[in-house]
């Protein structure tokens, strides 16, 4: 066992409460959700928290690629043993990254997503939260059944967008949905690539989204592109870059905030699923 693992185990024994679930969402693809998920997790590890990632895009998850993980076991394998699963056996299915982050990978094929049941997913989430201070979920785009499940249980929801008009339009609709369902108190908006060249600046984007205190992550195409292509989180290799500083600041903010899941929010969990079920009919 490494000294980092020993420190995290000691902290866990002294403070055994449930970890915090962070759901990273977006209303549009291709805006950096997975990159932010991976780097946020590593930034939290650097603050001596124990951190797990659940790749919640069960059809086309890219967390393994973003972290250059070559690990054959996935959540599909976990589901096959779900009846006997406990936190000790779950650990065998988590890929260990050199940073210390533990990853539960998405299935290797899109059709396997149908094998993941709601009951099994709930059990997996609870077991991961029992093992880690933070579990960061990289969800799929939009609001499908699985993403809704993560949002219902999340302590904090990060809605990632950028300065593109289509992204802002879709993000505004997503935030309005959270308002309607009284879940907005758990949401933090992250404006990624906030200084990119665009007809809309970051201040205007915040006004469009009616967001007073968004989290701004600067743009650095070269650093981010290299990070993605090499599978090395940028907060590890380019820790002094402006984009890495933005991620570290986000990790500091999220780790210092108290959980804001109110009784009203908890009561909304069942209605959240029911609302979308009605819309689907």
C-alpha positions as CSV (number, residue, x, y, z in Angstrom):
1,X,0.0,0.0,0.0
2,X,1.4,3.5,-0.9
3,X,1.7,6.3,1.5
4,X,-1.2,8.1,-0.3
5,X,-3.4,5.1,0.1
6,X,-2.5,4.8,3.8
7,X,-3.3,8.5,4.3
8,X,-6.7,8.1,2.5
9,X,-7.5,5.0,4.5
10,X,-6.7,6.8,7.8
11,X,-8.9,9.7,6.8
12,X,-11.7,7.4,5.8
13,X,-11.5,5.6,9.2
14,X,-11.7,8.9,11.0
15,X,-14.5,10.2,8.8
16,X,-16.6,7.3,7.6
17,X,-19.6,9.1,6.2
18,X,-20.9,8.8,2.6
19,X,-18.8,10.4,-0.1
20,X,-20.1,13.1,-2.4
21,X,-21.4,12.4,-5.8
22,X,-20.6,14.9,-8.6
23,X,-22.5,14.5,-11.8
24,X,-20.9,16.2,-14.8
25,X,-23.5,16.9,-17.5
26,X,-23.9,18.7,-20.7
27,X,-26.7,19.5,-23.2
28,X,-24.3,19.2,-26.2
29,X,-21.5,16.9,-27.1
30,X,-17.9,17.9,-27.9
31,X,-17.5,20.7,-25.3
32,X,-15.0,19.0,-23.0
33,X,-17.2,17.2,-20.5
34,X,-15.0,14.1,-20.3
35,X,-11.8,16.1,-20.1
36,X,-13.1,18.2,-17.2
37,X,-14.3,15.1,-15.4
38,X,-10.9,13.4,-15.6
39,X,-9.0,16.5,-14.6
40,X,-11.4,17.4,-11.8
41,X,-10.9,13.9,-10.4
42,X,-7.1,14.2,-10.5
43,X,-7.2,17.7,-9.0
44,X,-9.2,16.4,-6.1
45,X,-6.7,13.5,-5.6
46,X,-4.0,16.1,-5.3
47,X,-5.9,17.6,-2.4
48,X,-5.6,14.2,-0.7
49,X,-9.1,13.1,-1.2
50,X,-9.9,9.6,-2.3
51,X,-11.7,9.8,-5.7
52,X,-13.5,7.4,-8.0
53,X,-14.7,8.0,-11.6
54,X,-17.8,6.3,-12.9
55,X,-17.9,6.5,-16.7
56,X,-21.7,7.0,-17.0
57,X,-21.8,7.2,-20.8
58,X,-22.6,3.5,-21.1
59,X,-22.7,3.5,-24.9
60,X,-19.7,5.7,-25.9
61,X,-17.7,6.4,-22.8
62,X,-14.2,7.8,-23.3
63,X,-12.8,8.0,-19.7
64,X,-10.4,5.1,-20.3
65,X,-9.1,6.8,-23.5
66,X,-8.7,10.2,-21.7
67,X,-6.6,8.5,-19.0
68,X,-4.8,5.9,-21.2
69,X,-6.2,3.0,-19.1
70,X,-5.9,-0.5,-20.5
71,X,-8.2,-2.4,-18.3
72,X,-10.6,-5.2,-19.5
73,X,-13.2,-5.1,-16.8
74,X,-16.2,-2.8,-17.1
75,X,-19.5,-2.0,-15.4
76,X,-21.0,-4.8,-17.6
77,X,-18.8,-7.3,-15.7
78,X,-20.0,-5.7,-12.4
79,X,-23.6,-6.2,-13.4
80,X,-23.0,-9.9,-13.9
81,X,-22.0,-10.2,-10.2
82,X,-24.4,-7.6,-8.8
83,X,-26.3,-9.9,-6.4
84,X,-23.1,-10.8,-4.4
85,X,-21.3,-7.5,-4.9
86,X,-19.9,-5.6,-1.9
87,X,-17.4,-2.8,-1.6
88,X,-14.5,-5.2,-1.3
89,X,-15.4,-7.2,-4.5
90,X,-16.2,-4.0,-6.4
91,X,-12.6,-2.8,-5.9
92,X,-11.5,-5.7,-8.2
93,X,-13.4,-4.0,-11.1
94,X,-11.9,-0.5,-10.6
95,X,-9.0,0.4,-12.8
96,X,-6.2,2.2,-10.9
97,X,-4.7,5.3,-12.6
98,X,-1.2,6.4,-11.7
99,X,-2.7,9.5,-10.1
100,X,-4.6,7.4,-7.6
101,X,-8.0,7.8,-9.2
102,X,-10.0,4.6,-9.4
103,X,-12.2,4.2,-12.5
104,X,-15.2,2.1,-13.2
105,X,-15.2,1.8,-17.0
106,X,-18.0,2.0,-19.5
107,X,-18.9,-1.2,-21.4
108,X,-16.7,-1.8,-24.5
109,X,-19.7,-2.0,-26.8
110,X,-22.8,0.3,-27.0
111,X,-25.3,-2.6,-27.0
112,X,-24.1,-3.6,-23.5
113,X,-25.6,-0.4,-22.1
114,X,-29.0,-2.2,-22.0
115,X,-27.6,-4.7,-19.4
116,X,-27.2,-2.0,-16.8
117,X,-30.3,-1.9,-14.6
118,X,-31.4,1.0,-12.3
119,X,-31.3,-1.2,-9.2
120,X,-27.8,-2.4,-10.1
121,X,-26.6,1.1,-10.8
122,X,-28.0,2.4,-7.5
123,X,-26.0,-0.4,-5.6
124,X,-22.8,0.4,-7.5
125,X,-23.1,4.2,-6.8
126,X,-23.7,3.5,-3.1
127,X,-20.7,1.1,-2.8
128,X,-18.4,3.6,-4.6
129,X,-19.6,6.4,-2.3
130,X,-18.8,4.2,0.7
131,X,-15.2,3.8,-0.6
132,X,-14.4,7.4,-1.8
133,X,-14.6,11.0,-0.6
134,X,-15.8,11.9,-4.1
135,X,-17.2,10.0,-7.0
136,X,-17.3,11.9,-10.3
137,X,-19.6,10.7,-12.9
138,X,-19.1,11.5,-16.6
139,X,-22.6,11.3,-17.9
140,X,-23.8,11.1,-21.5
141,X,-25.2,14.1,-23.4
142,X,-28.6,15.3,-22.4
143,X,-31.2,13.7,-20.1
144,X,-31.5,10.0,-20.8
145,X,-32.7,7.5,-18.1
146,X,-29.2,6.8,-16.8
147,X,-28.2,10.5,-16.6
148,X,-31.4,11.2,-14.7
149,X,-30.5,8.5,-12.2
150,X,-27.1,10.2,-11.6
151,X,-28.7,13.6,-11.3
152,X,-31.3,12.4,-8.8
153,X,-28.5,11.1,-6.5
154,X,-25.9,13.8,-7.0
155,X,-24.8,16.1,-4.3
156,X,-23.4,18.5,-6.9
157,X,-24.3,18.8,-10.6
158,X,-21.8,20.4,-13.0
159,X,-23.4,21.6,-16.2
160,X,-20.7,22.2,-18.8
161,X,-21.1,24.5,-21.7
162,X,-19.0,26.8,-23.9
163,X,-19.5,30.0,-25.9
164,X,-21.0,28.4,-29.0
165,X,-24.6,29.6,-29.6
166,X,-25.9,26.0,-30.0
167,X,-24.3,25.0,-26.7
168,X,-25.7,28.0,-24.9
169,X,-29.2,27.5,-26.3
170,X,-29.3,23.8,-25.2
171,X,-27.7,24.6,-21.8
172,X,-30.4,27.3,-21.1
173,X,-33.1,24.7,-21.8
174,X,-31.4,22.2,-19.5
175,X,-31.1,24.8,-16.7
176,X,-34.8,25.7,-17.1
177,X,-35.6,22.1,-16.7
178,X,-33.7,21.9,-13.4
179,X,-35.5,25.1,-12.3
180,X,-38.8,23.5,-13.0
181,X,-37.9,20.4,-11.0
182,X,-36.4,22.5,-8.1
183,X,-33.0,20.9,-8.6
184,X,-31.2,24.2,-9.5
185,X,-29.7,24.6,-6.1
186,X,-27.4,21.7,-6.7
187,X,-26.2,23.0,-10.1
188,X,-22.9,24.9,-10.9
189,X,-22.5,26.1,-14.5
190,X,-19.0,25.6,-16.0
191,X,-18.2,27.7,-19.0
192,X,-15.4,25.8,-20.7
193,X,-13.0,27.5,-23.1
194,X,-14.2,30.8,-21.6
195,X,-11.7,33.0,-23.5
196,X,-12.1,31.3,-26.9
197,X,-12.7,33.5,-30.0
198,X,-16.4,33.9,-30.3
199,X,-19.1,36.5,-31.0
200,X,-20.3,35.9,-27.5
201,X,-18.0,36.6,-24.6
202,X,-18.0,34.8,-21.2
203,X,-19.8,37.6,-19.5
204,X,-22.6,37.6,-22.1
205,X,-22.8,33.8,-21.8
206,X,-23.4,34.0,-18.1
207,X,-26.2,36.6,-18.6
208,X,-27.8,34.4,-21.3
209,X,-27.8,31.5,-18.8
210,X,-29.0,33.8,-15.9
211,X,-26.0,32.5,-14.0
212,X,-24.4,34.9,-11.5
213,X,-21.4,32.8,-10.5
214,X,-20.3,30.4,-13.2
215,X,-17.0,28.6,-13.1
216,X,-14.7,29.7,-15.9
217,X,-12.2,27.3,-17.5
218,X,-9.8,29.1,-19.9
219,X,-9.1,27.9,-23.4
220,X,-5.8,26.2,-24.3
221,X,-6.3,24.2,-27.5
222,X,-2.7,22.9,-27.7
223,X,-2.5,21.7,-24.0
224,X,-6.0,20.1,-24.1
225,X,-5.4,18.5,-27.5
226,X,-2.1,17.0,-26.4
227,X,-3.7,15.8,-23.1
228,X,-6.5,14.0,-25.0
229,X,-4.3,12.4,-27.6
230,X,-1.7,11.2,-25.1
231,X,-4.2,10.2,-22.5
232,X,-2.5,12.2,-19.8
233,X,-4.6,14.5,-17.6
234,X,-3.4,18.1,-18.2
235,X,-3.3,18.8,-14.4
236,X,-0.5,16.3,-14.2
237,X,1.7,17.3,-17.2
238,X,0.7,20.9,-17.5
239,X,-0.1,21.8,-13.9
240,X,1.0,25.4,-14.3
241,X,-1.0,26.2,-17.4
242,X,-4.0,28.5,-17.1
243,X,-6.5,25.8,-18.0
244,X,-5.0,23.6,-15.2
245,X,-5.2,26.5,-12.8
246,X,-8.9,26.8,-13.6
247,X,-9.5,23.2,-12.9
248,X,-7.6,23.3,-9.6
249,X,-9.7,26.4,-8.6
250,X,-12.9,24.4,-9.5
251,X,-11.7,21.5,-7.3
252,X,-11.0,23.8,-4.4
253,X,-14.5,25.4,-4.8
254,X,-16.3,22.1,-5.0
255,X,-14.5,20.4,-2.2
256,X,-15.0,23.4,0.2
257,X,-18.8,23.7,-0.5
258,X,-21.2,22.0,1.9
259,X,-23.7,19.5,0.5
260,X,-26.8,21.4,-0.5
261,X,-29.2,18.5,-1.0
262,X,-32.3,19.8,0.8
263,X,-35.3,17.9,2.0
264,X,-37.3,19.5,-0.8
265,X,-34.7,18.3,-3.4
266,X,-34.8,14.8,-2.0
267,X,-38.6,14.7,-2.2
268,X,-38.3,15.7,-5.9
269,X,-36.3,12.6,-6.8
270,X,-39.2,10.4,-7.6
271,X,-41.1,13.1,-9.4
272,X,-38.1,13.8,-11.6
273,X,-38.2,10.4,-13.1
274,X,-42.0,10.4,-13.3
275,X,-41.9,13.8,-15.2
276,X,-39.6,12.4,-17.9
277,X,-41.6,9.2,-18.1
278,X,-44.7,11.2,-18.9
279,X,-42.9,13.2,-21.5
280,X,-41.7,10.1,-23.2
281,X,-45.2,8.7,-23.7
